[in-house]
């Protein structure tokens, strides 16, 4: 690492693609660096493991040869969606878990940074979806650790996008983040009041760029089949030919973002031999129209669920590679006009926001109360709103007031806790029923923002202690005011379970 330089990394660990952005700081002047593939694009979140040799393929090479590698390899895509899986696969004599697979993606991202700059990415802030479960956060952290990367902090993807564009958005009260990438469409409505950013609604769809690429590839194949007079289904083509066609389809999609025509050429497309097709924009727009309509409906649904109304949406931030689709942009412009905001590089926006957060770290604060309802129906607060939760711990002692064989704790302070049918049987601790007995309750919040209580009698051995966890803790993220160069306001992240 060069003397006098400081490096801060952010990772957008996506369903289909992962983007790594670093900030290099010298003489207090930060410069953003994007670590992509040979064409400057984010790295596909895919892993292929050879069934015979155990050799691992990852990134763009694995993506471009998807069908070909699928024949000889265990091919795993959308790694982020399977993190909760307990399935263990034995491949070439080695057992693989979902964490092991995710670790290979992190290893590839780390190697890509090192190969380009000679820098070791040892720590990063990672952007995750709204509602990403506590168990997935823990497993993602474990996967990164296996790759030699310490996750210093998590940030929600829409908040990262907001943060990356704060200069433009700081005067906006309500912002829609329209994040359409390769694997999913996620639309979040954010409210920004006095520096506090909370997520009012998030709506998602599982149709995005990869699905569109496959659809275009099949339509091009149909054009070639008609022209050549040879009927063969796309699925029956050799795997290598399918891979080539999908790569050409994705490139044509990008070309038609600026031009009215795009030409693709394949020297040897199976039984069809050498092929060359010119694609018209109107043909392309007709193919993707159902997906464009779906995306716009998703935005409207998010606005409806937020309860704020379209008139109160100040800006709509377009991020993710698929948000650049020209047919989408034309319809969005007709409907939303000046509300639209386009960051310079939409595919990198979330990663850039995460990297900026790594460079100007703050802390998480509780955005709710958690406590215990006592026997006289009084409320004893354990965790107070606005409490910094990094390393937070609290111990309290309770006495037994009758001859019960157990001390039963009833939690409250949050509507979702109080509405839970499990509320009255969440934590029961065996008791001795002695007057001098105390029930010791140790509460803490771990690095994955899980609120944990361990309780037990001071007269019982450790095996009689009982555990209660609350995984839906509402938090916000706040940057120290003195570190915010734009306005001095803090940033907050309110995390809801979708």
Buried (B, 14 or more C-beta within 10 A) or exposed (E): EEEEEEBBBBBBBBBBBBBBBBBBBEEEEBEBBBBBBEEEBBBBBBBBBBEEEBEBBBBBBBBBBBBBBBEBBBBBBBBBBBBEEEEEBEBBEEEBBBBBBBBBBBBBBBBBBEEEBEBEBEBBBBBBBBBBBBEBBBBBBBBBBBBBBEBBBBBBBBBBBBBBBBEBBBEBBBBBBBBBBBBBBBBBBBBBEEBBBBBBBBBBBEBBBBBBBBBBBBBBBEBBBEEBEEEBEBEEBBBBBBBBBBBBBBBBBBBBBEEEEBEBEBEEBBEBEEBEBEBEBEBBBEBBEEBBEEBBEBBBBBBBBBEBEBEEBBBBBBBBBBBBBBBBBEBBEEEBEEBBBBBEBBBBBBBBBBBBBBBBBBBBBBBBBBBBBEEEEEEEEBBEBEBEBEEBEBEBEBEBEEEEEBBEBBBBBBEEBEEBEEEEEBBBBBBEBEEEBBBBBBBBBBBBBBBBBBBBBEBBEEEBBBEBBBBBBBBBBBBEEEEBEEEEBBBBBBBBEB
